[in-house]
Amino acid sequence: MTQFNESMSMERTEESVDANVGAGISVQLRKFYSSIQNEEIPDRLLTLLEKLDEAERKAASRSSAGQMSDASSMEAGRVRHDF
């Protein structure tokens, strides 16, 4: 066998090994993620998510209240200048 033929043969072998490894990894990942999908979310994580949602709502309401306050201050400033 020539060096070129040996090289081609090794490449084909490596490609088939890579394909088999890739298929095996794919199967294992699907099994793993499938098992996780069926698990319940821990209560502690749900509690943390609820606290995060509440904090975000409070921050949003403070932000919108601050914007309203700024707008009314600017409006009051305009009214004073009109006199």
PyMOL commands that set and color helices and strands:
alter all, ss='L'
color gray80, all
select helices_A, chain A and resi 3-37+43-82
alter helices_A, ss='H'
color red, helices_A
deselect
rebuild
show_as cartoon
